[in-house]
């Protein structure tokens, strides 16, 4: 659904061309697309592209210089390559969930299925590297991105812990293996929390001085090692202080003395006009043709010289079919009309239909705008 929140977050600044890729007469369209492209990226199960007639060798016959990037659960080779996969499975097989939980022996999936965005980000950087490599040496790479491998590369601390200590890491909640205090503490309000982390002696001294209790003189908390050993008692003492204050007041008091502290914000609080995110350009407000202005994440970097920010909202499915077919692929508008009539391609109902300057025909939209490309 092109109006859904997730679709609008992940598909800004893209154009949508609707094609029934299983239709035998779609091969000419796809061939022209491949010929005009630097990269072909697929997110199908292993072997699907080849079964459709668009395996690596097929694509290279059309365009020898095209970079082919495949995203799958377990990669294109290996004993698990044909297994079904979805986002949460990536974290499970990569060992991420084994250390995710609250220390009671139960393990949990992460709140967000890291496998999905982690694989996409890995593929994006791999594609950039492949483009740079092709420019440098003239070789068009075949990129194979496995979700389980993408996630596993982000849990290096767990792997290193096992290598150095010989035991599997266990869930420790919001705590840290070395630093203490390091937790999420209750504040005034319904389900209001504030995180506090002290990573050296100076930040501990600053925290204890703000709390204004006998923490500094308590023999249980004199060293980092002792604080870690007596973490339950330390957390109780800190929680007794934070629970009397607003989470933002805790943040202000501790940040003023150099202690890392910040409220645990919900997505609604972050994306409903958080002043800091607005100030750094992290929030954008593109005008979607069906749902109106929606807040979405902006581009997380800025160019000193060049355009910045989003250029367009996420498209409707098939919204740009006519312009891509005519302007990029060289079809005549009469051909586009025929393909639309035969439902080999589709166009969103709200797509603006304009006269093709190269012919007397008209671009025509089809009422069925829900067929996926």
Secondary structure, DSSP 4 states (H G I P E B T S, - for coil): -TTSHHHHHH-TT----EE-TTSGGGHHHHHHHHHT-SEEEE-SPTTHHHHTT--HHHHHHH-TT-EEEEEESS-SSSTTTTS---HHHHHHHTTSGGG-S-SSS-----SS-HHHHHHHHHHHHHHHHHHHHHHHH-PPPEEEEEHHHHHHTT-HHHHHHHHHHSS-----TT--SS-SSEEEEE-SSTT-EEEEE--SHHHHHHHHHHHTSSTTT-GGGSSHHHHHHTHHHHHHHHHHHHTTS-HHHHHHHHHTTT-EEEE---HHHHHTT-HHHHHTT-EEEEEETTTEEEEEE--S---SSS--S--SPPPPTTTTHHHIIIIIT---HHHHHHHHHTTSEE--TTPPP-B-TTSS-B----S------
